[in-house]
């Protein structure tokens, strides 16, 4: 949990919250007065009274506390309990934090408060982290064109995909490579996050990346460039009769790529389609709502959102969603697995509802999904560029049946592959199952 900070924060004199709903089709700006929890019943004041907590930025911490009080999707525990849990987390996780570094103390204390609340999807970001996060969600960034998974405990950064014709692809980096050094600095010295950040930089600048492939280390030198991430790919299979559309995320540019993919397979005469959501961690609900809206008639319910109050509904052609005269009129199979999460689960759940309602023909196949039916929002905290992501609501497919902690259960179950299973064999199993459902062979 420990985080380091380079320099002390100045006190923030105002709180400006700008909410971008990461999993809805709505965003709005809200300006609040400066947080003043002095003399009130607050966690902030209890921490000030604790002899175990060093000096911290009370204004920034109060802003985070007020944000949770204002927007968290369910009731918080009482302040005594939250303060006790925050102090306990500080004692357990933050013993090595420099107590003279007020910024480091504040960042770590906020992390402890989030830990005490128990919102596993909440995260407080520094200005640099916020900028990186926003860029990642947009689908457009400067870099070498790799997607990675970082594992802090194992101290590994694994390449899971490489953008076609991006610098990494042209240099020869492959999925399955482990990045072990950047510009000669080793991962064990930098840590995983710092190493990933060093790969980023300005367009036109060079970066050297060393990967471990098998037992061999290989160093590649590349020039960073602007990249538009490809989150949707498509092809024709089964003798050109079935369209196969793979969706790896839901980002700012995903809906446009999806619409192009659907239009393309239809133009090539597809008689059926497979939507592959395996391994898709989710993303922007704006994106998935626009994509679903493209498949169904105007006025069709897409999703609902609720934080215990009256649900808010989104429907196709509502003005905030993609309003095009298009309806999917060929049978579909949606492939999912236990890593299909969040917006992926909404897509799968919605397709099942549309099948049940007779709007389109769709079958869900694969494993039970990730089981995340709650949505997060990103709040801008103060004027320095800090942001807070926290859970604000439940979100549901058109039927209104929430799948949080339940998952979307496939119509056709496909056994989970063994841990050491060959990826190509797993892909073949899933695609052949989908083709069988549609009445085709993969010739």
DAKAMO-V581691 format. One record per backbone hydrogen bond with DSSP energy under -1.0 kcal/mol. CO is the residue of the C=O (numbers start at 1). NH is the residue of the N-H. E is the energy in kcal/mol with one decimal. If there is no record, write none. Layout:
CO|NH|E + CO|NH|E
This chain:
17|30|-1.9 + 19|28|-1.7 + 20|378|-2.0 + 21|24|-1.5 + 22|285|-1.7 + 28|19|-1.2 + 30|17|-1.1 + 37|40|-1.8 + 40|42|-1.2 + 42|46|-1.4 + 43|47|-2.4 + 44|48|-1.9 + 45|49|-1.3 + 56|58|-1.2 + 57|61|-2.3 + 58|62|-2.7 + 59|63|-1.8 + 60|64|-1.7 + 61|65|-2.6 + 62|66|-3.0 + 63|67|-1.8 + 64|68|-2.0 + 65|69|-2.3 + 66|70|-1.9 + 67|71|-2.5 + 68|72|-1.9 + 78|82|-2.3 + 79|83|-2.7 + 80|84|-2.4 + 81|85|-2.4 + 82|86|-2.4 + 83|87|-2.6 + 84|88|-2.3 + 85|89|-2.2 + 86|90|-2.3 + 87|91|-2.5 + 88|92|-2.1 + 89|93|-2.9 + 90|94|-2.2 + 94|97|-1.3 + 98|101|-1.8 + 100|102|-1.1 + 101|105|-2.5 + 102|106|-2.4 + 103|107|-2.7 + 104|108|-2.2 + 105|109|-2.4 + 106|110|-2.5 + 107|111|-1.9 + 108|112|-2.0 + 109|113|-2.2 + 110|114|-2.5 + 111|115|-2.3 + 112|116|-2.2 + 113|117|-2.0 + 114|118|-2.0 + 118|120|-1.2 + 119|122|-1.6 + 123|389|-2.8 + 125|387|-1.6 + 126|130|-2.8 + 127|131|-2.2 + 128|132|-2.2 + 129|133|-2.4 + 130|134|-2.5 + 131|135|-2.2 + 132|136|-2.4 + 133|137|-2.3 + 134|138|-1.5 + 137|252|-2.6 + 139|229|-3.8 + 141|227|-3.4 + 143|225|-2.1 + 144|168|-2.8 + 145|163|-2.7 + 147|160|-3.0 + 147|161|-1.4 + 149|158|-2.6 + 151|155|-1.0 + 151|156|-1.9 + 156|151|-2.8 + 157|179|-2.6 + 158|149|-2.3 + 159|176|-3.3 + 161|147|-2.5 + 163|166|-1.7 + 166|170|-2.6 + 167|171|-2.0 + 168|172|-1.8 + 168|173|-2.2 + 174|177|-2.0 + 177|159|-3.1 + 178|212|-3.3 + 180|187|-2.3 + 181|210|-2.8 + 182|185|-2.2 + 185|182|-2.0 + 186|190|-2.0 + 187|191|-2.9 + 191|195|-1.7 + 192|196|-2.2 + 193|197|-2.4 + 194|198|-1.7 + 202|205|-1.7 + 205|224|-3.1 + 207|222|-2.8 + 208|183|-3.4 + 209|220|-2.9 + 210|180|-2.9 + 210|181|-1.4 + 211|218|-2.7 + 212|178|-1.8 + 213|216|-2.0 + 216|213|-3.2 + 218|211|-3.1 + 220|209|-3.0 + 222|207|-2.5 + 224|204|-2.9 + 225|143|-2.1 + 227|141|-2.5 + 231|248|-2.6 + 233|246|-2.5 + 235|244|-3.1 + 237|242|-2.1 + 241|271|-3.5 + 242|237|-3.0 + 243|274|-2.7 + 244|235|-1.8 + 245|276|-3.0 + 246|233|-2.1 + 250|284|-3.2 + 251|254|-1.5 + 253|257|-1.4 + 254|258|-2.7 + 255|259|-2.7 + 256|260|-2.0 + 257|261|-2.1 + 258|262|-2.8 + 259|263|-2.6 + 260|264|-2.2 + 261|265|-2.4 + 262|266|-2.1 + 263|267|-2.2 + 264|268|-1.5 + 265|270|-2.5 + 266|269|-1.5 + 272|243|-2.8 + 273|333|-1.8 + 274|245|-3.2 + 275|335|-2.8 + 276|247|-2.5 + 277|280|-2.0 + 280|341|-2.7 + 282|250|-1.7 + 284|288|-1.5 + 285|289|-2.6 + 286|290|-2.2 + 287|291|-2.1 + 288|292|-2.7 + 289|293|-2.4 + 290|294|-1.2 + 292|295|-1.5 + 295|328|-2.2 + 297|300|-1.7 + 300|316|-3.1 + 303|314|-2.6 + 304|396|-2.9 + 305|312|-2.6 + 306|394|-3.3 + 312|305|-2.2 + 314|302|-3.3 + 314|303|-1.4 + 315|318|-1.4 + 316|299|-3.7 + 324|326|-2.1 + 331|273|-2.1 + 332|363|-1.7 + 333|275|-2.8 + 334|365|-2.8 + 335|277|-2.8 + 336|367|-1.7 + 337|340|-2.0 + 340|370|-2.4 + 341|344|-2.5 + 342|346|-1.8 + 343|347|-2.2 + 344|348|-2.4 + 345|349|-2.9 + 346|350|-2.7 + 347|351|-2.3 + 348|352|-1.9 + 349|353|-2.2 + 350|354|-2.8 + 351|355|-1.8 + 352|356|-2.6 + 353|357|-2.2 + 354|359|-2.6 + 354|360|-1.2 + 355|358|-1.2 + 361|332|-2.2 + 363|334|-2.8 + 364|411|-1.6 + 364|412|-2.1 + 365|336|-2.0 + 366|414|-2.3 + 371|405|-2.3 + 373|395|-2.2 + 375|392|-2.5 + 375|393|-1.2 + 377|390|-1.9 + 378|20|-2.1 + 379|388|-2.9 + 386|381|-2.5 + 387|125|-3.2 + 388|379|-3.3 + 389|123|-2.0 + 390|377|-2.3 + 391|73|-1.5 + 393|375|-3.1 + 394|306|-2.3 + 396|304|-1.6 + 397|400|-2.3 + 403|406|-2.1 + 403|407|-3.4 + 408|369|-1.4 + 412|366|-2.5 + 418|421|-2.0 + 422|426|-2.1 + 423|427|-2.6 + 424|428|-2.3 + 425|429|-2.2 + 426|430|-2.4 + 427|431|-2.8 + 428|432|-2.6 + 429|433|-2.0 + 430|434|-2.4 + 431|435|-2.6 + 432|436|-2.3 + 433|437|-2.1 + 434|438|-1.8 + 435|440|-3.4 + 441|443|-1.6
